[in-house]
Amino acid sequence: MAVRSTSKKAPPESRDKRRKHRHWQVTVYYHDGEKFARVYIDRERAVRFADRQKKSPIIRSTRVTEVD
């Protein structure tokens, strides 16, 4: 897949407007069946958030997934 340049010389319609980074979603599942999700740009931060949440006694599980 070719990556187009985003220089100022390129006409606006030819610039690539897709994401420049990946998104990671952290889903937290509670014992009462509720769930909560948060999106991060950095996978390391997402994993750290998930690990922090696991320490709570009301959390059943956490999951980190890449958002397409």
Beta strands, then each sheet from edge to edge (+ up, - down):
strand 1: 23-30
strand 2: 35-40
strand 3: 59-67
sheet 1: 2+ 1- 3+
end
